[in-house]
Amino acid sequence: MEEMEEELKCPVCGSFYREPLLLPCSHSLCQACARNILVQTPEAESPQSRRASGSADYDYLDLDKLSLYSEADSGYGSYGGFASAPATPCQKSPNGVRVFPPAVPPPPALLAPPPRNACLTCPLCHRSLLLDERGLRGFPRNRVLEGVIERYQQGKAAALRCQLCEKAPKEATAMCEQCDVFYCEPCRLRCHPPRGPLAKHRLVPPAQGRVSRRLSPRKIATCTDHELENHSMYCVPCKTPVCYQCLEEGRHASHEVKALGAMWKLHKSQLSQALNGLSDRAKEAKEFLVQLRNMVQQIQENSVEFEACLVAQCDALIDALNRRKAQLLSRVNKEHEHKLKVVRDQISHCTVKLRQTTGLMEYCLEVIKENDPSGFLQISDALIRRVHLTEDQWGKGTLTPRMTTDFDLNLDSAPLLQSIHQLDFVQMKASSPVPAPPILQLEECCTQNNSATLSWKQPPLSTVQVEGYILELDDGNGGQFREVYVGKETMCTVDGLHFNSTYSARVKAFNKTGVSPYSKTLVLQTSEVAWFSFDPGSAHSDIIFSNDNLTVTCNSYDDRVVLGKTGFSKGLHYWELSIDRYDNHPDPAFGVARVDVLKDVMLGKDDKAWAMYVDNNRSWFMHNNSHTNRTEGGITKGATVGVLLDLTRRTLTFSINEDQQGPVAFESMEGLFFPAVSLNRNVQVCPLSGTTLHGEREFTTATSKRFAPDDDGLPPLEHCLSVHLAPFLSTRVLSAV
């Protein structure tokens, strides 16, 4: 039954379910945990409406990303000192599920109606559930689960064993709450007799003892030396209350000891007499106080405004430091997880290869023992080739660690400490005027793909000293502005914007005196069509690039992975790749992957890639090393493989020579995806040049016919992105207003 225990624990709190609620997705949650993770959506908005508008569903994993927005390609990044908003804080339950606290405190009532548009997201399947007016009462109690938990706990309690048996522990019959030990009957009589000091100990049944272990007994305030005795006397030299047992032990034998009540009254009388002396002094000071009272009132009035300003500024500095602290800790944690993952992946991969190598060596040693020359020669050539091939696989770099143990993160706190030490009231005085609004240099501002570069300068005749600038960008939908850069530079590049979106940007200057007005607002348009090439920086070292990183092959017989430079999280994306070299033997794979996909195995071997691998006769879909949908029809030299990533419908579809290959390969695609290919030295892949913008409607129509003959049409054209691999970047700035 112990294997069943994890099924009986809540994914949020990690403890056994208490009053479990059955969700529509068949998962269960404790009633209290469900109330704690309720989320209130914006007014007149539901998960369905958000999904229809193209926004990502509420998802714990999405919220955990370090981005200003829920989608990875809309978070702001900056080459010139990017400052992002802190990630949403989260907790981790004992089961490893990320749990985010509610935005507002839970209602005091156990099942009080939730706020309007309250949303509950299952922490296991991440399905969003919109609550009706009944709130949590709309979910039934999982009484079957309650019964199973009750029987399981009774069974576990019955299996408690004695902790003092020397050999085979017997079943426990009692538990001492003071000793915190489980006893069988013989051990209890031998080690815990019901006499002497142990007579006051409380013995309870084992099941009750298990529960009492979790409870901390509340102690009543008594004598510090004798917790069972109350104070009854007062030691005059020691000036402390004592109990009778303290006197019996002789600790205050030569001291003057009086009754506690008498000393209480005596000290009250002495205090009253002392107050009489002070009363005389108070009368003498009365006239002086009248003289000072007006001064006090004036000082208070003058200092209130100054004090409020000082507190607000210091609190702002502390808040900024705390936010930066959280960001730095997050970076350290990410670096820690990344290093561990790389090393563990290398351990796993090396272990598999070593096991295969050892098996081949043992097999070859047995073959060498063969005394039949003809039989030996029948397989010797193949074995020799296998041995040489295996030896080549242990080439240079295979046995070299891919990651160092050092953390190359050195926190430079000296400038901040120096600024704190120099912080003085003189700096709060207006010693110079506020800077003038900066001027945007339109000729140097541009967008490239989904990045934007902005440049600005101070007015030519301005002589006011400027300490830095603050660059703000909206969300591409006319939303609120957010800071994306704070620093002294006058040029900044912001990455990770949405394709085919219009952004507004503005900048302001600041110095010790204050902040300038905003500059004119600059309107920028990101590329309607996304162009990208293969990324040498994230590819395996065996990948060979040519043709401006548009053509790739490999110098290894093992499969190696290479990604495209641009990632996508919304819209419709399609690209084609031409097979320039293929000898009809290997199985290249095509598809999409996360940025941290394994680079030394076939695409789709882990849970970070979704791919179709194909030979000269047939193809398979593969994700997380699971093969599905074998389809006849393979590739040859000169064939074209197409990939259609529809993040509006959240599907992934493949084609070979413009004909759809198999059914829809994968559904429920959500997140950030990069184009990906895995191949070896017998395969060379080159992308086909993309169509121009004026041919996009023809492309969309052809794609609709090719991939969805029974569908009711693709999304509106303005929400589609036709994506092709080609060495071209579009540049576009609309206007400044």
Protein Blocks (a to p, Z undefined) as FASTA:
>chain_A
ZZmmmmmpcfklopacehiacdfkopacdfklmmmmgccddehiafklmmmnopacddfk
lmmpccfbfbfklcccdfeopacdddddddddfkopacdddfbdcdfbfklccdehiacd
dfklopacdddfklmmlpccdfklmmmmmmmmmmmmmmpccfkbfklccddfbdcfklop
acdfklmmmmmccehjllmpccddfklmmmmmmpccddddddfklmkbccfbdcfklopa
cdfklmmnopmmmpccddfklmmmmmmmmmmmmmmmmmmmmmmmmmmmmmmmmmmmmmmm
mmmmmmmmmmmmmmmmmmmmmmmmmmmmmmmmmmmmmmmmmmmmmmmmmmmmmmmmmmmm
mmmmmmmmpmbfklmmmmmmmmmmmmmmmmmmmmghklgcfbdfbdcbdcdfklmmmmmm
mpcfklmpcfbccdddddddfklgccehjaccddddddfklcbdcfbdcddddehnopac
ddfbdcjbfbdcdehiaehiacddddddddfkbccdddddddddddfbdcddddfklmcf
kbcceehhlaccdfbfbdcddddfbdcfedjdddddddfbdghlaccddddddfkbcfkb
cehiamkbccddddfkbccddeehiaehiaehiddehiacdddddfknopacddeehiae
hjafbghiacjddddddddfkbccdddddddfklmmmmmmmmmmmmmmmbgbdadfklpc
cdddddddddddfbdZZ
